[in-house]
Amino acid sequence: MQIPLVMTIIGQDRPGLVELVAAVVAEHGGNWLESRMCRLGGEFAGILRIQLPAENEARLPAALHGLQAKGLSIVIRPDLTPATELTPSLVDIDLVGQDRPGIVRQISSTLARYGVNVEELNSECCSAPMSGETLFKAHISVHIPPGAPVEELRRDLEKIAADLLVDITIGGPQL
């Protein structure tokens, strides 16, 4: 029997961090299913899903705990997501506009009010090509629950975009 697990990892960025974790997972017969990992401000952070033979479930945490001496903090949790929820239909939201505090808060607050789940959020600040002003860019993948008032959600997001003077693009099967 295979046990699904979700792990988070964080540590000071350097070459070989992913290999350290991958080696421990492989040594315990684990299968690396999916992951999202990146470097931000000198730190490396990631989240990953694995499957592990049930007989190795008790040994894996101790082995991963050993990586703390190498500068990694790792949290392991059971993956309780039913298999039917692993591939939801996603809607993409892209934002671009002059950077200012509160953009993520306003968008995420609206999404939460409609019961929308943020599946993935990637954002960055960069220099505008012509003016050199700081631009905020975000790509958000969301799952909209069945029965949510989609047109009302779209109007609210577009109103926020107009208020913040950002361009918003909403696409996907439900919007």
C-alpha positions as CSV (number, residue, x, y, z in Angstrom):
1,M,0.0,0.0,0.0
2,Q,1.3,3.5,-0.9
3,I,0.9,6.4,1.5
4,P,0.5,9.9,0.0
5,L,2.4,12.7,1.8
6,V,2.9,16.4,1.3
7,M,6.2,18.0,2.4
8,T,7.4,21.6,2.7
9,I,11.1,22.4,2.7
10,I,12.9,25.6,3.4
11,G,16.6,26.5,3.8
12,Q,19.3,28.9,2.8
13,D,19.7,28.4,-1.0
14,R,22.7,26.5,-2.3
15,P,23.3,23.8,-4.9
16,G,22.2,20.3,-4.0
17,L,19.2,20.9,-1.8
18,V,16.7,19.2,-4.0
19,E,19.1,16.3,-4.4
20,L,19.4,15.9,-0.6
21,V,15.6,15.5,-0.3
22,A,15.3,13.4,-3.4
23,A,17.9,11.0,-2.1
24,V,16.1,10.5,1.2
25,V,12.7,10.0,-0.6
26,A,14.3,7.4,-3.0
27,E,16.1,5.6,-0.2
28,H,12.8,4.9,1.4
29,G,11.1,3.7,-1.8
30,G,9.2,7.0,-2.3
31,N,7.8,8.2,-5.6
32,W,8.1,12.0,-6.2
33,L,4.7,12.9,-7.7
34,E,4.8,16.7,-8.1
35,S,6.5,19.8,-6.7
36,R,6.7,23.6,-6.7
37,M,10.1,24.9,-5.7
38,C,11.9,28.2,-6.0
39,R,14.5,30.6,-4.7
40,L,13.4,33.9,-3.1
41,G,15.8,36.3,-1.5
42,G,18.5,33.9,-0.8
43,E,16.2,31.2,0.6
44,F,15.0,28.1,-1.1
45,A,11.4,26.9,-0.5
46,G,9.4,24.1,-1.9
47,I,6.3,22.0,-1.5
48,L,6.1,18.5,-2.9
49,R,3.8,15.4,-3.0
50,I,5.2,11.9,-2.7
51,Q,3.9,8.4,-2.4
52,L,5.7,6.1,0.0
53,P,5.4,2.4,0.8
54,A,3.4,2.1,4.1
55,E,6.2,0.1,5.7
56,N,8.6,3.1,5.3
57,E,6.2,5.8,6.6
58,A,7.6,5.7,10.2
59,R,11.2,5.8,9.1
60,L,11.0,8.7,6.6
61,P,10.5,11.6,9.2
62,A,13.6,10.6,11.1
63,A,15.7,10.5,7.9
64,L,14.4,13.9,6.8
65,H,14.9,15.3,10.3
66,G,18.6,14.4,9.8
67,L,18.7,17.0,7.0
68,Q,18.3,19.8,9.6
69,A,22.0,19.5,10.3
70,K,22.4,20.5,6.6
71,G,20.3,23.6,7.0
72,L,16.9,22.3,5.8
73,S,13.6,22.6,7.7
74,I,11.1,20.0,6.6
75,V,7.4,19.5,7.6
76,I,5.6,16.3,6.5
77,R,1.8,15.9,6.5
78,P,-0.5,13.2,5.2
79,D,-2.1,14.1,1.8
80,L,-5.8,13.8,2.6
81,T,-6.9,15.1,-0.8
82,P,-9.3,12.7,-2.6
83,A,-7.9,11.7,-6.0
84,T,-10.8,13.3,-7.7
85,E,-9.7,16.7,-6.4
86,L,-6.2,16.5,-7.7
87,T,-7.1,17.8,-11.2
88,P,-9.6,20.6,-10.8
89,S,-10.5,22.8,-13.7
90,L,-8.5,25.9,-13.3
91,V,-9.1,29.5,-14.1
92,D,-6.1,31.8,-14.7
93,I,-6.0,35.4,-13.5
94,D,-3.1,37.7,-14.6
95,L,-2.5,41.1,-13.2
96,V,-0.1,43.9,-14.3
97,G,0.1,47.4,-12.9
98,Q,2.0,50.0,-10.9
99,D,3.1,48.4,-7.7
100,R,1.4,49.5,-4.5
101,P,0.6,47.9,-1.1
102,G,-2.6,45.9,-0.9
103,I,-3.0,44.4,-4.4
104,V,-2.7,40.8,-3.2
105,R,-4.9,41.4,-0.2
106,Q,-7.7,42.9,-2.2
107,I,-7.7,40.2,-4.9
108,S,-7.3,37.3,-2.4
109,S,-10.1,38.8,-0.2
110,T,-12.5,38.8,-3.1
111,L,-11.6,35.3,-4.1
112,A,-12.1,34.0,-0.5
113,R,-15.5,35.7,-0.3
114,Y,-16.7,33.6,-3.2
115,G,-15.1,30.4,-1.9
116,V,-12.5,30.3,-4.6
117,N,-9.4,28.3,-3.8
118,V,-6.0,29.7,-4.9
119,E,-4.1,26.7,-6.4
120,E,-1.0,28.7,-7.3
121,L,0.2,32.3,-7.0
122,N,3.3,33.7,-8.6
123,S,4.2,37.3,-8.3
124,E,7.1,39.7,-8.9
125,C,8.0,43.3,-9.0
126,C,10.0,44.5,-12.0
127,S,10.9,47.7,-13.8
128,A,8.5,49.0,-16.5
129,P,10.2,48.9,-19.9
130,M,9.7,52.6,-20.9
131,S,9.2,54.5,-17.6
132,G,11.3,52.5,-15.2
133,E,8.4,52.5,-12.7
134,T,8.0,49.5,-10.5
135,L,5.4,47.1,-11.9
136,F,3.6,44.4,-10.0
137,K,2.9,41.3,-12.0
138,A,0.9,38.3,-10.7
139,H,-0.3,35.0,-12.2
140,I,-2.9,33.2,-10.1
141,S,-4.5,29.8,-10.9
142,V,-7.7,29.3,-9.0
143,H,-10.4,26.7,-8.7
144,I,-13.9,28.1,-8.7
145,P,-16.4,26.0,-6.8
146,P,-19.5,24.7,-8.6
147,G,-22.4,27.0,-8.1
148,A,-20.3,30.1,-7.5
149,P,-21.8,33.3,-9.0
150,V,-19.1,33.6,-11.7
151,E,-20.3,36.8,-13.4
152,E,-20.5,38.5,-10.0
153,L,-17.0,37.4,-9.2
154,R,-15.8,38.6,-12.6
155,R,-17.4,42.1,-12.0
156,D,-15.8,42.4,-8.5
157,L,-12.4,41.5,-9.8
158,E,-12.7,44.0,-12.7
159,K,-13.8,46.7,-10.3
160,I,-10.7,46.1,-8.1
161,A,-8.5,46.2,-11.2
162,A,-10.1,49.6,-12.2
163,D,-9.7,51.0,-8.6
164,L,-6.1,49.9,-8.5
165,L,-5.3,50.9,-12.1
166,V,-4.0,47.4,-13.0
167,D,-4.8,45.4,-16.0
168,I,-6.5,42.1,-15.3
169,T,-7.0,39.2,-17.6
170,I,-9.3,36.4,-16.6
171,G,-9.4,33.2,-18.6
172,G,-10.3,29.5,-18.3
173,P,-13.3,27.3,-18.8
174,Q,-15.6,28.9,-16.2
175,L,-14.8,32.6,-16.7
